[in-house]
Amino acid sequence: MDKNDIRDSAPEASAQGTQDPIAGSAPRKLAPIGMIFSLLPIIVGVLAAIAAFDCKVDDKYLGSLGGLLLTISALIAVIFPFIFPIAFKRERDLRAIEKVKWLDLLPAIASFYMSGYTLLNDIGEWGDAILLLSLLSGVFFVLKILDGMEGIKICGIGCLILLGTAIIALLYLDFNIELNSPFKLAVQFGAIGLMLGTVADARFILSRIGTGWYTFFKSVAASTALICAGLICVAFARGFTVFPEIYLASA
């Protein structure tokens, strides 16, 4: 081997030596963050489910313990995710998201279920809008798995935001359930969480969001959705009939 070969191989070896520790440290850094991201929504969902037992069947309000648990779960859902922008302050590599695109099949199924429920049941004056928007939202989640079609995906995100707005409006105009009922508030905050998740999706499609803030929005969205599901699903499992079934369909 001549001197030129030695000089050419030296930088190559040194580059490999500097890359390996970084590549090896990334999984170690992401592992605990990933666990926190996974556990937070589960924890708040379980707390909300427990809170749903602290009232009588068909009661529109929780007891003091249930109200405390629901408040704690809401605070955890909103405050704790701020750890992600701090932990991923300079991280902008979102390629790992591409590996879990198939998870979008779950909200796609939920959207199609809501459209089917709305088609078969009269849910009020906002029913037609929710039927159309939930159907388009399901199509969006299916398309989100595929590459390209950014313009169509952005339009789908608009449908999701309008769907969340329609759900909030439908519940707001339902005067049979008081506005301060935690069950009604849980569904409305779940709709807000849906819209927050779409903010992350829109910026991800446009490549204008970092790992930290993407994870923050998705964590809050998942937590608010599971708070809604934990509270409402347990209520209906206990035999509640005071709430319209759109609450369960939304959850």
N, C-alpha and C positions, 0 to 999 in steps of 0.2 A: 504493500500500500504506500503510495507516495504522499508527500506533504499536503497536496491539495485535497486528497481524499480525507486525510486526518482532520483538516480544517473544516471541511464540509460536514463531516459526521459529528464534530464536537457540538455545534449549536443544536443539531437535531437531538443529540442525547440530552443536552441541557434542557431543551424545551420539554422533552418527555418527562424529565425529572421534576420540572416545575408544575406540569399539568397533573400528574398523578395525585399529589397530595390534595389539590383543589377538588379534583373529581371525587376523591375518596371522602373529603370532608363534607361535600354537598349533601349526600344521603344522610350523614350523621346529623346535619343541621336540620334537614327537612323532616326527619322521622318524628321528633317530639312535636314539631309544629303541626304535622299531619294528624297526630294523635289528638292534639287539642282541638283542631278543626273538626275532627270526627266526633269527639266526645261532647263538645259544647251543645250542639243541637239535641243530642240524645238526652243529656242531663236536664235541659230545660223542658223537653217534651215529657219526660218522666215526672218532673215536678208539677207540670200542668195537669197531667193525668191524675196524680194524687190529689191535687186541689179540687178536681171535679167530684170527689167523693165527699167533700165537706159541705154538703147541702142536701136538702130533701129532694126527692124526685119531683120534677116539674117546677122547682124553684128557680127563679131567674137570677138569683144572686148567690154568691158563695158566702160561707161563714168566715169568721175572722182568720182562722188558720188557713183556709183555702185562699182567701184574698192575699194573705202574707206570702204564701208559696207562689202565687201567680205573679205578685210584684217582684219577688226575688228572681224568678225565672226570666221576667222581662228585663230586669236590670242586667242579669248575666248575659242575656242574648245581645244586648246593645253595647255594654261597656267592655266586656272581656275581648271581643274581636279586635279592639284597637291594638292588641298585641301583634297582630299580623303586619300592619304597615310598619311597625317599629322593627320587627324581626326581619322583614324583607325590604328594608329601606332602599337598598340599591339593586335589588333583584328584579329583573324584567323578563326573565326567561319563562315563558308560559307554555313551552313545548310539552310539559307533562300533562297539560289539560287535554291534549290531543289523544292521549292514551285512554282516557275515560269518557270519551264521547258517547259511548253506548249507554251511559247512565241517563242520558236525555230521553231514553225510551220511557222511563218512569213518569216524568211530567207529561210526556206525550199521551200515555195511556190515561192519566188523570184528566187531561184536557178533553180527550174523546169521551170519557165517562161523563164529564159534566155536560158536554154537548148532547149526549144521548139522554141524560136525565132531563135536561131542559126541553128536549123535543117531546118527551113523553108526559111532562107535567107542566101545569100552568103555574109559573112562579111570579107572575105579575107583569106590569107594563115594561119592565126591562128584560123580559124573557127572551124576546127575539134577538136583541142585541147580544145577550150573553150566549145564546145558542150559536150565533155566527162567529163571535169573537173566540169562544172556546174551541170551536172547530178549526179556525185559522191558527190558533195558538198550538193546537196539536200538530198541525202540518208544519209549523215553524220548528218545533222540537225534533221532528223527523228530519227536516232539511238541515238542521243544525249539525247532524251527524256527518253530513256529506261535505265535501270540500267545495269552495267557490260559492257562487250565487250570493255574494255579499249584499247586493241591493235588495234582493227578495228577503233575506234574513233581517235586514234592518226594518223592512215593512212589517215582518212578523213580530219584531220587538214592539213596534207601535201597537199591534193588536193586543199584545200582552198587557201593555200599560192601560189601554182602553178597557180590557177585561177587568183588571183590578179596580179601575174607576167605576165600572158598571156594578160590580159586586158591592162596593162601598155605598154607591147611590141606592141600590136596591134595599140594602139593610137600613140605610139612613131613613128612607121613606116608609119603612115598616113600623108603624106607630103602635103595633101590638106588643112590641118588646122595647123597653126603655133604652135610651141611648147609652146609659151608664151601666147596663148589664154587662158583666165581664164576658159572658158568652158571645154577645153581639160584638163587643170590642175585640175579642180574640179573632173572630172571623175577619173583621175589618183590618186588624193589624196583619193578619195573614195575607190579605190582599196587598197591603203596603209592602210586605216582604217580597211578594211576587214581583212588584214593580222595581224594588231595589235590586233584585237579582237580574232584571233585564238591563239595568244601568251597566252592570258589570259585563253582560253579554254584548251590549252595543259597543262599549269601549274595547272589548276584546276583539270583536270583529274588525274594528277600525284600527287595531294595534295601538291603542292610546291609553293603556292601563298597565301598571306594574303588578307583580305577583302579590304584594302586600295588600293593596287596595282591592284587587280582584277577590282575594281570599276573604277580606273583610266583608264585602258586600254579599258574597255567597254564604258566609257564615251567618250573618244577620238574617238573610232570606230563609235559610234552612231552619234557623232557630224559631223565627216567628211562625213559619209553616207548621213546625212540630208542636209549638205551643197551642196553636189553633186545633191541630189534629188531636193532641192529647186531651184537651178540654172537651171538645165537641164529641169525639168518638166515644169517650167514656160516658158522657151524658146520654147519648143515644143508646149505648149498651145497657145503661141502667134503666132504660124505659122512658126517657123523657119524650113527651109529645107536645109540650108547650112551644117548642121551636119548629119552624117550617123545615122541611127536609133539605131545602137549599143550603142550610147551615152544614149539614153532613156532606152534601155534594161539594160545597166549597172547601171543606176541610180535606 
